[in-house]
Amino acid sequence: MAQQTQQQNELSFENTEIAFRGKSNKDLNRAYWLFKILASNFLTKIGPPVTNFAIHIGLPITGIIRNTIFKHFCGGESIAGCAEAVDNLASQGVGTILDYSVEGEDSERVFNETCQEILRTVEYAKDNENIPFSVFKPTGLGRFDLFVKINGQEPLTEAEETEYMQVKQRVEQICRACHEAGVKVLIDAEHSWIQDVIDDLAREMMQKYNQDAVIVYNTYQLYRHDKLASLKADYYLAETAGFFLGAKLVRGAYMEIERKRADKNGYAAPIQPDKSASDRDYDHAIHFCLDHIDRVGFMAGTHNEASSRLLAEEMDKRQLLHNHPHVHFAQLLGMSDNLSFNLANAGYNVAKYMPYGPVKAVMPYLFRRAQENTSVAGQTGRELSLIAKEKKRRKSTK
């Protein structure tokens, strides 16, 4: 009965009261000034070297970062430290994806430690219904250059063969643990020149662990002109082989790097010719997944209002329950709250990516997030306008 009532709530991405009801006035003011700073490309570019230098010479800058950008975009420094943030999201109907965002050195010790930490997130999620997904980045479990070599179909040395077997064992260990715990797992996408080998691993894991339900999800970056075709090919493989396809749909995160590398090495960039082509393929992917919803579980990982509205409206047109187990929306913690909380208020399945880890170790992630924020046209401006609107609303209702 509660679900039926929820589904009657009108969906509006302009409702800032719902979007920010979990934030105090202090939180809202901090977010406002943070996005003001992020809107400055100059500060975003000089931030990383200046911060690294300050830490190197012993200036007490870690505390400043912890109470500003870290507090806004991260859940805590440990799994237990994220508990309050997880509960806060859950109180508003939003789930959590614990994302261990530490970027270490390329060593077997670090890869094993990362694997064990991800397994701890799975164990934590097993007993917490507010954490429906786990996630891992393949290069957190193995050397980037090893993926490059395998992706390029270069012969491996005996030591590299052993090394890759260990990578596969880590991936399998995580996927098996998720299968046993009933926790879904997202395999993040990476650069195009290592993505084929990741796709192969993901298909292997889906074929093994998605026999009875959607557990393993691969990621499809639709800003690549070949990824809609990949999604469809993987679906037909799943249909033929008799397993469920798990798909996380994103636009993509490495556009500038991809184009620079393609120019440097003299090959055609895998990126779409323009944004409208990315938008077209993204929305086509939504339609395709909905057309095959009985065998596809998918997550719309997007901050794009038009695509979010399209999916919500299409679900209504097709008379799908808002909380259909095969459909999830996802956004990053600290961003697009107008999407996340308004969708949740209307009864849709929504989860936030919640990065966590020690402040110093998570800083490379935070700097990249800040730079991505400024490179997405209109993102910081949109965040600022919504926060300003809510500040004005609160002031008028005093």
N, C-alpha and C positions, 0 to 999 in steps of 0.2 A: 504493500500500500504506500509506503514511504517513497519508493522509487517512482510510482505513478504520479505522486504529488510533485516530486522533484522535476520530472520531465515536463510538467506544465509551466515551469518557470521560464519566462521569456529570456532568450539569449541575446545579450547586448554587450559588445566589447567596449562600449563607452561607459559602462557602469563602474565608476571608480570607487564607489562605496564598497561594493563587493570585492573589487580588485585589491584594495588596500586595507580591508578591515582587520587583517592580521598584523598591521604595522601601527606602532604608536606614532605620535606626532614627532618624537625624536627620531624614530626610524625613517620616517618620511622625509624629514629635513636632511638627514644624512644621505639618503638616496638622491635627493634633489641636487645637493652639492657634488656628490660623486659623479653623477651623469653630466653635470656642468663641466667638471674637470675632464671627463672622457670625451666630451665634445671638442676639446682642444687637441687637434692632431699633434701639435708641437709637444704638449706635455706627454702625450701617449708615446711619442717617439723617444723623447729624452728620458722618460721614466725608468726603463730597465737599466741602462748603463749608470745613471746617477744613483739608483737604489743599490745596485750591486757594489758600486764604489763605496757608498756609505756603510754598507754592511762590512765590507772588507777592512775599512779603517776603524771599525768598532763603534760607529754612531748608533744610538738606540732607535733605529728606524723600524725594527720588527714590530714593536708595540703599536706604532702608528698604523702600519699596514694591517695588523690584526684587528684594530678597531674601526677600520674604514673599508677598504676594498675587500679584504678577507671576510669580514663580518657580513658583507652584503652578498657576496657570490659563493661563499663556502658554508658548510654546515658545522664544521668544527675541526679539531686537529686529530681526532680519533673516531672510531665507530661509536663508542660510548658518548663522546663529546657531541655527536650529532643528534642525540636522543631528543633534546628540547626542540630542535628545528624540525625533526621528523614529526613530533607530536603536534607542533604548530600547524604544519601543513595538513596533517590528518584531521585536525579539528575543523578544517575548511573543505574536507572531502578530497584532498589531493594526496596522492601517494608519493613515495620517494624512491629514487634510484641512487643508491650510494655509489659514488664514483671516486675511487682511490686515484687521486690526481698527482701523485708524486712521480717526478721524472728523474730517475736515477741514471747511473752510468751503465754502460753495456757490459755487465758481468753476470755470470751464472748465479752468483750469490744474490744479486739484486733481483734477477728474474725469479728465482725461487722464493725470495721474500715477498715479491709482488704477488705471485701465485698464492702464497699462503694467506696474504691479507685479503685477497679477493674471496678465497674460500671462507674466511671469517665473516665477510659480508653476507655470503650465502647462508651460513649457519645462523647469523643474526636475523636475516630475512625470513628464514624458515618458521620462526616463532612470532613473526610480526606481520600481520596482514596489511600494514601500512607501507610495506616495502615489497611491491610486486615484482620488481626486476633487479637483477644484478647486471654488471657490465664490465667488460675488459677491452683494453686496447692491445691488439696482437703484439705490437712492438714493445709492450711492457713485459712480454714473456719471452722475447727472443731478439737477437741482434737485427737491426735494420738492414745492415749490409748482407746478412745471411738471407733475408727475405728477397733482397734485390737479386742476389745470385740465383736463387731458386726460381724467382719470377722470370728471369732472363734465360732460364733453362741451361744455365752453365753447369758443367760437371763439378760435383762437390768432392772435396777431399774426404778421406775416411773420418777425420776429426769433425768435419762439417756435417757429415751424415749423422754422426752420433749427436752432434749439437742440435740438429733439426729434429731428431727423434725425441729429444728432451723437450723441445718447444711443443711438439704435438702431444706429448704426455701431459704437459701443463694445461693445454687447451682442453684435452679430454678429461682431465681431472676436474676442471671447473664445470664443464658441461654435464658430466656424470653426477657431480654433487648437486647441480641445479635440478636435474631430472629426478633424483632421489628426494630432494626437498620440496619439489613442486614449485620452484622459483624460476621464473623466466630469465633468460640471459641474452643480453645484447652484445654482439660482436661489432665493435666500432670499425668504420671504414678508415682507410689511410690513403697515402699517395698512390696515384695510378700505376706507378712502376713497381709497386709491391702488392697491388690489390688482387691480381689473379690468383696468387697463391693463398691469400686470405679467403677469397671466395671458394677455392677448392676445399680448404679446411672447414669452412662454414657449411658447405653442402654435405660434407662427410659427417659432420656432427648432427645436422638436421636429419639426415637419412637414418642415423643411429638412434637419436633421442626424441625425434618428433613423430614417432609412430602412432601414439595415442592422443597426443595433445601438442600444442605449440609451445615448446620450451626454448629452443635456440632460434634467435633472430639474426639474420645477416643485415648489413646496412647498404642501402642503395643511394648513391649520391647523384641526384637527378640533374645536377649542373653538368654532368658528363653526358655527351650526346649518345653514348652507347648503353646507358644503364637501364633505360626503359626496356630495351630488348633483353638485357640480362635478367631483369625481373620476370619477364614473360617466359623466357627459356627455363628459368629455375622453377616456375610454376608448373610448366609442362613436364619437367623432370619429376617433380613431386607427385603430380597426378599419375604419371606412368609407374613410378617406383612405389607409390602408396604411402607417402609421408606428408605431414603438414608443412607448408612453407611459412617461415617466420620472416617478416620483412620490416625493417625500420626505414622509413622514407625521409630523407633529408635533401636539402638542396646541395650542400657541400661546404667544405671548409678550407680548401687549399688552392683556390683559383689563381691567385697571383703567383704562387710557387710553381703551379703546373704550367702556366703560360711561359714563365721565365725559363723553365727547364726545357720546354719544347723549342723555344726560340734558340736557346744555347746549343741544343743538340740536333737541331734541324729536322724535327719531325712535327707532324700536325698535332696541335694541342687537343687533348680529349674533351676540352671544355666547350659547352654550347656557344654558338656565335653571339648570343645576347641573352639578357635576362628573360625576355618574353618566351624564348625557347625553353629555358629552364622551368619557367612557370607552367608552360603548356605540358611538358613531360611530367612534372610533379602532379598536376591535377589529373592527367591521364592515368598515372600510376594509382591515384586514389580510386578512380573509377574502376580500374582493372581489379584491384584488390577487393573492392565491394562486389564486383561482378562474380568473384570466386570466393566469397566470404566463408563458405563451408570448409574450404581447404586452406585458406590463408588467414593467418593472424598478423595484423600489422599495426605499427605505431607511426603516427604522423608526427615526426619530430620537426616542428616548425614554429617560427615566430611570425609567420606570414598570416595576417588576418584573413585575407581572401581565401587562402587554402583551408584554413581552419573553419571558416564559415561554410565553404563548399562541402567539406566532409560532414559537418553537423547537419546541414540541410539535406544532403544526399541520404543520410541515415534516416531522417524523417520521411523522405519521399519513398524509401524502400521499406518503411515501417520496421526498421531495426530498433531494438531496445537501445536506449542511450548507453546503458552499461553492458552492451554486448561484449562477451569475453574476448572476441577476436579484434576489437578496435580500441586503441589507446591514442591519446594525445600526449605530447611531452614538450616541455620547455625547460630552459636552464633556470636554476635558482637565481633569483634577483633580477630576472628579465621577463618581460611580457606577462606580468601578473594579471593584466586585463584579460588575456586569453585564458590562462590557467584557471583562475578562480571563478570566472564567469562560466566557463565550460563545466567545471565541477558543480557549480551551483545549479546548472541545468541537468545534472545527473550523468554527464559523460565521464568515462574513465580518463583520468588525467594524472600524470606523474611529473615531478620535477627532478632533473638531474641535480644531485647534491654533491659537488666536489668536496673532498676532505683530505686532510693530511697536515703535517707540521708546516707552519707558516712559511719558513724559508724554503722548504722542499716544494711547496705548491706555487711559489712565486712565478716560475716560468709559465705555468698554466694561467695564472692571473694576468700576466702581461699579455699573453696571446689573446685571452678573452677580451681584454681592453682594446687591443688593436683590431680584433675582429669587429668589435662593437662600432668603432669609428669607420670601418670600411663598408659596413652595411648601410646603404643609403637610407637616411631618415630614421635609423633605429634610435640613436640617442635623442634626437629631436622628439620622436614619438614618446619615448619614456618620460622626457622632461615635461611635455605638454600634459600627459595624464597625471603626473605627480602634482603639477601646478593646479590642475583642475580639482584634484582631491583636496589640496591644501585650502583652496578657495571655498570648496563645499563645506569643509569642517569649520572654517572661520564663520561662514554664514549661518551655520546651525547652532552656534554657541549661544 
